[in-house]
Amino acid sequence: MTRVALVTGGSRGVGFGIARALVDDGWTTYVTSRKGTGPDCAIALPCDHTDDDAVAGIFSEISTRSGQLDLLVNNAWAAPRGFGGFSDPFWKRPVDDWDTLIGVGLRAHYVSSVFAARLMTTTGRGLIANISSFGSRGHLHSVLYGMSKTALDKMAADMAVELQGTGVNAVSLWLGLIRTELLMSLGIDEFAGFSLARAEDPEFVGRVISRLATDPALADLNGHSLVTAELGASYGVVNNDGTPPDSHRAAFGGGPLFPPASAPAPTLVPEKDTR
């Protein structure tokens, strides 16, 4: 069966690795970026995710070319001016940090989700996956970064309520430390106290998403925030070098994620190791 995915912000970093893993797993994979670049064999489309009309055009093109969309990975993100300024407290940062961290890191995800849901609900299947982080649980990078990630978790939870009965699901994914090319080029062994040897490859995240999107029990996870390292362990998915990455849940206080603890938490049952 043909499976069609869109990864926003897929020209480099996490999005590039996710898209590459989806291509390797047989997905027809579209990626967006400002310059219209992406992994080999992916269909790269130029898109400014602050332009709603441009975003609408992307989904129209996917509908015309493929006739369906089964997976949206909301990954588009823009750094504020002077990314290193994340070490400064919020009152010393420019107010227009909002325009990137909220305008792109949150609003663009909502806009893409609207257009994706319109396609997915017509076919009665699909997954909208937000790339979130442990910044929802504890302070990470900046006030606005944490706000945007927490809002993504709430967005997935509430979208799941309104998507009930459509066959379409929404989740938010908490990634750990990611071994991007940029991070690995620094020649360090750990970052923010976390070991790079036990971090996640971008392709690992993509393989986890591929398994999640095709999981027969996906509906049970609808609306939940999920840790990619823990999903990987349950699916038997490992890094490129064969190692399983660590979950950062304990480092950020443990306990349930989202929705609130009153909602039933999903049970992740490890699959038989076939390595």
C-alpha positions as CSV (number, residue, x, y, z in Angstrom):
1,M,0.0,0.0,0.0
2,T,1.3,3.5,-0.9
3,R,2.0,5.6,2.1
4,V,2.5,9.4,1.7
5,A,4.3,11.6,4.3
6,L,5.1,15.3,4.6
7,V,8.0,16.5,6.8
8,T,8.0,20.2,7.3
9,G,11.5,21.8,7.7
10,G,13.2,18.8,6.1
11,S,16.3,20.4,4.6
12,R,18.7,19.6,7.5
13,G,19.0,18.4,11.1
14,V,16.1,16.4,12.6
15,G,13.7,16.9,9.7
16,F,16.3,15.7,7.2
17,G,17.0,12.5,9.1
18,I,13.3,11.8,9.7
19,A,12.6,12.2,5.9
20,R,15.5,10.1,5.0
21,A,14.3,7.3,7.3
22,L,10.8,7.5,5.9
23,V,12.1,7.2,2.3
24,D,14.2,4.2,3.3
25,D,11.1,2.6,4.8
26,G,9.2,3.0,1.5
27,W,7.2,6.2,2.2
28,T,6.6,8.6,-0.6
29,T,8.0,11.6,1.3
30,Y,7.6,15.3,0.7
31,V,9.7,17.8,2.6
32,T,9.4,21.5,2.8
33,S,12.1,24.2,3.4
34,R,12.7,27.8,2.3
35,K,15.1,26.7,-0.4
36,G,13.2,23.6,-1.4
37,T,16.0,21.1,-0.6
38,G,15.9,17.7,1.2
39,P,17.2,14.1,1.2
40,D,17.7,12.2,-2.0
41,C,14.5,10.5,-3.2
42,A,12.3,12.8,-1.2
43,I,10.2,15.3,-3.0
44,A,11.5,18.7,-1.9
45,L,9.1,21.7,-2.1
46,P,10.0,25.3,-1.3
47,C,7.7,26.8,1.3
48,D,7.8,29.8,3.7
49,H,5.8,28.5,6.6
50,T,4.9,32.0,7.7
51,D,2.9,32.3,4.5
52,D,-0.5,30.6,4.9
53,D,-1.2,30.7,1.2
54,A,2.1,29.1,0.4
55,V,1.4,26.3,2.9
56,A,-2.1,25.8,1.4
57,G,-0.4,25.4,-2.0
58,I,1.9,22.7,-0.7
59,F,-1.0,20.6,0.5
60,S,-2.9,21.2,-2.8
61,E,0.2,20.0,-4.7
62,I,0.4,16.9,-2.6
63,S,-3.3,16.2,-3.1
64,T,-2.9,16.6,-6.9
65,R,0.3,14.5,-7.2
66,S,-0.4,11.8,-4.7
67,G,-4.1,11.9,-3.9
68,Q,-3.6,11.3,-0.2
69,L,-1.6,12.2,2.9
70,D,-1.0,9.6,5.6
71,L,1.5,11.3,7.8
72,L,2.4,14.9,8.7
73,V,5.5,15.5,10.8
74,N,5.4,19.1,12.1
75,N,9.0,19.9,12.4
76,A,9.4,23.4,10.9
77,W,11.3,25.7,13.3
78,A,13.2,29.0,13.1
79,A,15.8,30.2,15.6
80,P,15.6,33.7,17.0
81,R,18.3,36.2,16.2
82,G,21.4,35.2,17.9
83,F,20.6,31.6,18.8
84,G,23.3,31.7,21.4
85,G,21.2,34.4,23.2
86,F,19.2,31.6,24.6
87,S,21.6,31.9,27.6
88,D,20.1,35.3,28.3
89,P,16.9,35.7,30.5
90,F,13.7,36.6,28.7
91,W,13.8,40.3,29.7
92,K,17.2,40.8,28.0
93,R,16.0,39.2,24.7
94,P,14.3,41.0,21.8
95,V,10.5,40.8,22.1
96,D,10.4,39.7,18.4
97,D,11.8,36.3,19.5
98,W,8.1,35.6,19.6
99,D,7.9,35.8,15.8
100,T,10.1,32.8,15.3
101,L,9.6,30.6,18.4
102,I,5.8,31.1,18.4
103,G,5.1,32.2,14.9
104,V,7.0,29.4,13.3
105,G,7.6,26.9,16.1
106,L,3.9,26.9,17.0
107,R,1.6,28.7,14.6
108,A,3.1,27.1,11.5
109,H,2.4,23.7,13.0
110,Y,-1.2,24.5,13.6
111,V,-1.7,25.8,10.0
112,S,-0.1,22.7,8.5
113,S,-2.3,20.5,10.8
114,V,-5.4,22.2,9.5
115,F,-4.6,21.5,5.9
116,A,-3.4,18.0,6.7
117,A,-6.6,17.2,8.6
118,R,-8.7,18.3,5.6
119,L,-6.9,15.7,3.4
120,M,-6.7,13.0,6.0
121,T,-10.3,13.0,7.1
122,T,-11.4,12.5,3.5
123,T,-9.6,9.2,3.4
124,G,-10.3,8.2,7.0
125,R,-6.7,7.7,8.1
126,G,-3.6,9.5,9.0
127,L,-1.3,10.7,11.8
128,I,-0.3,14.3,12.7
129,A,2.9,14.2,14.7
130,N,4.3,17.3,16.4
131,I,8.0,17.4,17.2
132,S,8.1,18.6,20.8
133,S,10.7,18.1,23.6
134,F,11.3,17.9,27.3
135,G,11.1,21.7,27.2
136,S,7.5,21.0,28.0
137,R,8.5,19.5,31.4
138,G,11.4,21.7,32.5
139,H,13.2,24.9,31.5
140,L,15.1,24.4,28.3
141,H,16.6,27.1,26.1
142,S,14.2,29.9,26.9
143,V,10.7,30.9,28.1
144,L,9.3,31.1,24.6
145,Y,10.8,27.7,23.6
146,G,9.1,26.0,26.5
147,M,5.8,27.8,25.8
148,S,5.8,26.7,22.2
149,K,6.6,23.0,23.0
150,T,4.0,22.8,25.8
151,A,1.4,24.3,23.4
152,L,2.2,21.7,20.9
153,D,1.4,19.0,23.4
154,K,-1.9,20.6,24.3
155,M,-2.7,21.1,20.6
156,A,-2.2,17.4,19.9
157,A,-4.4,16.5,22.9
158,D,-7.2,18.8,21.8
159,M,-7.0,17.9,18.1
160,A,-7.3,14.3,19.1
161,V,-10.7,15.0,20.8
162,E,-12.0,16.7,17.7
163,L,-10.6,14.0,15.4
164,Q,-12.4,11.2,17.2
165,G,-14.2,8.9,14.8
166,T,-12.4,10.2,11.7
167,G,-9.6,7.6,11.7
168,V,-7.0,10.4,12.0
169,N,-4.8,10.6,15.1
170,A,-2.6,13.3,16.6
171,V,0.4,12.9,19.0
172,S,3.2,15.0,20.3
173,L,6.7,13.5,20.4
174,W,9.3,14.3,23.0
175,L,12.7,13.9,21.5
176,G,15.9,13.6,23.6
177,L,19.3,14.9,22.7
178,I,19.7,14.5,18.9
179,R,23.0,13.7,17.2
180,T,22.7,16.2,14.4
181,E,25.6,16.9,12.1
182,L,26.1,20.3,13.7
183,L,26.2,18.8,17.2
184,M,28.5,16.0,16.3
185,S,30.9,18.5,14.5
186,L,31.6,20.1,17.9
187,G,33.8,17.2,19.0
188,I,32.2,16.9,22.4
189,D,31.1,13.8,24.4
190,E,28.1,15.3,26.2
191,F,25.8,18.2,25.9
192,A,23.8,19.8,28.7
193,G,24.8,16.8,30.9
194,F,23.6,14.2,28.4
195,S,25.8,11.7,26.7
196,L,26.1,11.9,22.9
197,A,26.8,8.1,22.9
198,R,23.3,7.5,24.2
199,A,21.6,10.3,22.2
200,E,19.2,9.8,19.3
201,D,20.1,9.8,15.6
202,P,17.7,11.9,13.5
203,E,17.0,8.7,11.4
204,F,16.1,6.9,14.6
205,V,13.3,9.4,15.2
206,G,12.1,8.8,11.6
207,R,12.1,5.0,12.0
208,V,10.1,5.4,15.3
209,I,7.6,7.7,13.6
210,S,7.2,5.2,10.7
211,R,6.5,2.4,13.1
212,L,4.1,4.6,15.1
213,A,2.1,5.7,12.0
214,T,1.6,2.0,11.0
215,D,0.9,0.7,14.5
216,P,-2.4,-1.1,14.7
217,A,-2.8,0.3,18.2
218,L,-2.2,3.9,17.1
219,A,-5.7,5.0,18.2
220,D,-4.9,4.1,21.8
221,L,-2.1,6.7,21.7
222,N,-4.2,9.4,20.1
223,G,-3.7,12.8,21.9
224,H,-0.8,11.7,24.0
225,S,2.7,13.1,24.3
226,L,5.2,10.2,23.8
227,V,8.9,9.9,24.4
228,T,10.7,8.8,21.2
229,A,13.4,6.8,23.1
230,E,10.6,4.8,24.9
231,L,8.7,4.2,21.7
232,G,11.9,3.0,20.1
233,A,12.4,0.5,22.9
234,S,8.8,-0.7,22.6
235,Y,9.2,-1.2,18.8
236,G,12.7,-2.6,18.9
237,V,14.0,0.4,16.9
238,V,17.7,1.4,17.5
239,N,20.2,4.1,16.4
240,N,22.2,3.8,13.2
241,D,25.0,2.1,15.2
242,G,22.6,-0.4,16.8
243,T,22.5,1.2,20.2
244,P,19.2,2.2,22.0
245,P,19.1,5.8,23.1
246,D,18.2,6.9,26.6
247,S,14.9,8.4,27.7
248,H,15.3,11.7,29.5
249,R,12.1,11.3,31.4
250,A,13.8,10.7,34.8
251,A,16.1,13.7,34.3
252,F,13.1,15.9,33.8
253,G,11.2,14.8,36.9
254,G,9.6,11.5,35.8
255,G,5.9,11.0,36.0
256,P,3.2,11.2,33.4
257,L,3.4,13.4,30.3
258,F,0.3,14.8,28.6
259,P,-2.7,14.7,28.8
260,P,-3.1,15.1,32.6
261,A,-2.6,12.1,34.9
262,S,-6.4,11.6,35.1
263,A,-6.4,10.3,31.5
264,P,-5.4,6.7,30.9
265,A,-1.7,6.5,30.1
266,P,-0.8,4.3,27.0
267,T,0.9,1.0,27.8
268,L,4.0,0.4,25.7
269,V,4.8,-3.3,25.4
270,P,8.3,-4.1,24.2
271,E,8.3,-6.2,21.1
272,K,10.4,-9.3,20.7
273,D,14.0,-8.3,19.8
274,T,14.7,-9.5,16.3
275,R,18.2,-8.2,15.9
